[in-house]
Each structure stands twice: as structure tokens, then as C-alpha cells.
């Protein structure tokens, strides 16, 4: 019997075991651009669609496809060294869409292009570990009450590196967000907790608007082209853990339109050019401890008086 027939027989046997009663987990192997029963992630997802319980897809090769993960829970996709997922829609579709799914993990992929690189929506819980997401409209997007955890990796060369909107939440730790137009955008009640390095984006490092919340825990925001951080339209920001907001053109932190900032511990908010290190707009903005905890940076903010 040929090697190909043996491998095919083993793979079919594996599928039969997966679908047999009582089996509640599956592991599949995808060889994109190669040989085997699964040469695309989409084919493996179809096979796992009816399998209850945790499932794993181990991926090697160059996967030229747009992937939709819909209503699948407890799924892990692992990339072998050098594995990638590449948009084939010409930027019209997302490269990876995760919708209505609980606990989906993508580990160590390079994800190239797409309208958006990775989208987590419709109440999903998504985990990204060690991925590089690049060349998309939005690199990583969390929306519609979804939660996304980004650990390590790089978001680069996108229009926006990380976008959190419409009640979505994100935690981004150990991430490099660089060389995008905007590094991070939070809109319409988006929430972000982060210690990321947000550097050399051509517009703003972080733009938070419309009742959004930024919790910057020891993050570094540097070398961004227009402003380091913009907080506007009833949004809030908290800077703790020794933040560094330096070397941004146009200023460090700008507060406008009933927004507020809190500097509970000493940080380094200095050396931003073209504007103040912390600037309070005229429309009911506050920046508590900006006069004492920004490392000697410049500010026009007046310490708010506690009631």
C-alpha cells in the first residue's frame, strides 16, 4: 500500500473516531500548500464543526485563504514555525473572522492583509498569542461586547493596529504596536488594559473617544507622528506603573470634551514636541496628579479639587 494511501486511511480513521459517540475532542493537522486530507484551515474547520468539546488545529505552510470561525467553542489554532494566513480577497474581506465563539486561540501566526486582520465579534472570547498581524485595514478588532486578549506579538503596517468599539474589551500585554497610521483606537465604549509599546505610528499612538476607557499600565508611547494619546468625548484614561509617554510630535496627552485622566503613580511624561506633555482642553477636562506625577513634564492642567 502506498504511503499516500496509508496516510489517507489513517486520517479517515481519525475522523471516524472524532465523530463517534462519546469522543469530545479532536486534533487535526493542516498542511497548506502541501499534501494530505487537510490543505486549508477552512476544510479542517468544516470537519470539526460538529465535534463537541475542545479541538485543536495544527497548521503548517502558507495558507492563502480567508478564514471564518463561526459558532465554534474551545478551539485552538497553532502555527508551526513560518506558518501564515494570507488574505486572498484583495482587501475586501477579513483575513480571520471569529464570531459567536467562546475561547478561540490563535498562536504564533503571521497574518497578512485583509479588510481587517483578525476580528472578534458577536460576544466572542478570543486569544491571540505571539502573532504578527500586518498590512490590513485594522490589524486586530474587538467589537459588539466581545473580549480579546492579545499576548506578545506585533501589530504593524495597518491603518489601525488595534481597534476596540461598541462595548468591546481588550487586554494587550507585551505587544509591540508600531508603524501603523493610528496605533490604537477606542470608540463607543471600547475598553483597553495594556502595557504595550506603541511606537512610531504616523498619526496618534492612542485615540480614545465616545465614552471609552484606557488603562495604561507601564505602557510606552513614543515617537508617534501627531500626538501620543488623545482622550476625548467623555472618555477616561488611567496611567500607572511607570508609564513613559515621550518624544511624540504634537504633544503627549491631550484631553478634550469632558474627558479625564488620572496619574496615580510617578511616570515619565516628558519631551513631547509641538505641544504640552499633558494638555487639558477648555471643555470640563481634568487630569488628577498631572501636576505632580508626570516626571516634570509640561502641563496646563489644574489639579481638580475633591468634593
N, C-alpha and C positions, 0 to 999 in steps of 0.2 A: 504494500500500500504506500502511495506517495506521501511525502511529508505534508504537502498541502491538504491531502485528504484526511490525514491523521489530525492535523490542527483544526480542520473544519469540523470533524467528528467530535473532537473534544469540546469545541466551542458550542456546538449544538447540544451536547450533553449538559454543559454548564447551564445553558438557557433552560433546558427541561427541568433541571434541578431548581433553578431560580423560581420557575413558575409553579412548581409542585406545591401541594398544600403543606403548610407548616413552615416553609422557607421564607424568612422575613428579611433577608438582606441579600445584596448582590454586589459583586465586583466585576467590572468589565474593563477590557483593555482596548484602547483606540490607537490605531497607527495611521495617522493622517498622511496621505500621500504614499502609503505603502500597501501591503497585502494583509489579508485577514478578514474575519467576518465583520469587523467594525473599522471602517476607514474614515468615519466622521463622527463628531460628537453628537450630531443630530440623530444618527442611526442608533447610537448607544442609548440616548435619552428615550427614544421610542421603545426600545426593548425593556427599559426599566419603568416605563410609565405605569404598569400595573403591579409592580413589585412593592409590597408593603414593607415598611421598616427602612433602616439606614442603607444607603447604597453609595458605592464609590466608582468613579470612572478615572482610570489612569491613562493619561494622554501623552503620546509622543508625536513628533513631527510637526509639520506646518499645516494647520487646519484653516483652509480657505472657506469660510462659511460664517453665516450669521446665526447665532445660537439663541433659541428661546427656551427658557426653563419655566414652565407654566404648571402651577399646582403640583409641585413635587417637593416633598418634605425630607429633611435629613439626607441631603445629597452633598458629596464631596467630589470635586474635580481636582486632580493632582497633575501637575505638569512635570514631565521628565525634563532634564536639562535641555534648553533650547526650544521647547515647545511653544507654539504661538497660535493665536486665533486672529484671523485677519478678515476685515470687512470685505465683502465682495459686492456690495450694493452701490458703490460709488458715493458713499456718504449719505445715502437715503434711509438706511435702516441702522438700528443699534447693533453693535457687534455682539454684545451679550445682554439679553433681557431676562430679568428674574422677576416674576410676577406671581402673587398669591402663593408664595412658597415660604416654608419655615426652615431656617437653619440650612442655607446653601453656602458652601465654602468653595472659593476658587483660590488655588495655591500655586504660586510661582510661575504664572503665565506671563508672556508678553502679548499684550492685546493692542492691535493696531487698527486705527481708523474707525469709521462709523459716524453716523449722526451723533451718537454718544458711544462711549467705550463700554461701560458697564452701567446698567440701570437696575435699581432695586425699587420696586413699587408695589402698590396694592397690598399694603400691610405685610410685606415680606421681611424676613430677617436674613441678612446677607453678611458674609465674612470674606474679606479679601486679605490674603496673607502673601506678602513678598512679590506682588505683581508689578509689572511696568505697564502703564496704560498711556498710550501716546497717539497723537495725530488725529484726535476726534474733535467733534464739536464740544461736548462735555466729556471729560475723562471718566469721572465717576459721579453718578447722580442718585440721590435718595429722595423719594417723593411719596406723597399720599400715605402718611402715617407709617412708612417703612423705617427700619433701622438697619444701618450698615456700620460694620466695624472694619476699619482699614488698618492693618498692621504691617509696617515696613513697606518696602517698595517705593516706586516713583511714579508721579503723575506729571507728565511733561509734554510740551508742544501741543497742547489742546487750546481751544478758545477759552474754556474754563477748566481748571484742574479738577475741582470738587464743587458740586452744586447740591445744596440741601434746600428743599422747597416744600410748601404745602403740608406743614406739620411733620415732615421727615426729620429723622435724627441721625447723627453720625458721630462716631468716635474714631479719630485718626491719630494713631500713635506710632512714632518712629518713621514717619513718612516724609519723603522729600517731594515738595510741590514746586516745580521750577519751570521757567521758560514757557509759561502759558501767557495768554492775554491777561485774564484775571486768575489769580491763584485759587481763591476760594470765593464762592458766592453763597450767601444765606438769604433767602427771601421767604416771605409769607409764613412766618412761624417756624422757620428752619432752626435747628439746634445743632451746635457743634462743640464737642470737647476735644481738645487737641494739644499735643506737644510738638507739632510738625515744624520742620524747617520750610519756610515759604519764601522763596528767593528768586530774584531776577525775572519776575513776571512783568510784562511790558506795561500793564495798567496798574491795578491795585493788588496788593497781597491778599487782603480780605475785604470783601464788600458785604456788609450786613444791613438788611433793610426790611421794613414792614414786620415789626414785632418779632424779630429773630434774636437768637441768643448765641453769643460766642463765649466760650470758656477756654481761655488761652493759658495753659499750664506749662510754664517753662518753654513756650514756643519761641522760635526765632523768625523774625520777619525782617528781611533785609534786601536792599538793592532793587526794590520794585520801582517801576518807572513813573507812576503818577502819585500814589500815596501808599503808605504802609497798610493802614487799616481805616476803613470808613464805616461808621456806625450811624445809621440814620432811620428816621420814621419809626420812633417808639421801640428801637432795638436796644439791647443791653450787651455789655462786654465786661468780662472779669479777667484781670491779668495777674497771675500769681506764679509762684515757683521760679522766680528769677527770669522773667521774660526778657528778651532782647529785641528791641524794635529800633533798628539803626540803619542809617545810610539809604533811606528811601527818599526819592525825589518828591517834592510837593508837601512833605511833612510826614510825621509819624502816625498819629491817631487823630482823626477828625470826627467830631461828634456834631450831629445836626438834628433838627426836627424832633425835639422831645426825647432824645436818646441819652443814655447814661453809661458811664464806665466806672469801674472800681479797681483800685490798685492796692490790695490789702497787704502786700509784701514788697520789699525792695526789688526793683528791676532796673534794667538799663534801657531807658527810652531817651536816647540822645543821638546827636549827629545826623539828624534828618535834614535834608536840604530843601530850600524853596518854601519852607513853611515852619510852623511851630512843631515841636515834638508831640505835644498834646494840645489840640485846639478845640475850644468849646464855641459852638455857634451861638447866635443870639436867641435862638428859639428854645428856651427852657431846657438846656442841656446841663448835665452835672458830671463831674469827674472826681469822685471821692479819693483823697490822698494823692492826687496828681501833683500837688504842690510839695509833697514830701517823699514819695516813693518811686520816683522815676529816674533817680540817679543824677539829678542836677540838670535834667533837660528843660527846655523852654516850654512855657505854657501860659495861656491867658485865662485858664480856668480858675475860679474862685472856690475855695473849699466850702461845700454845702454845710449848712447849719442843721444839725439833727433836731427834730421837733422835740 
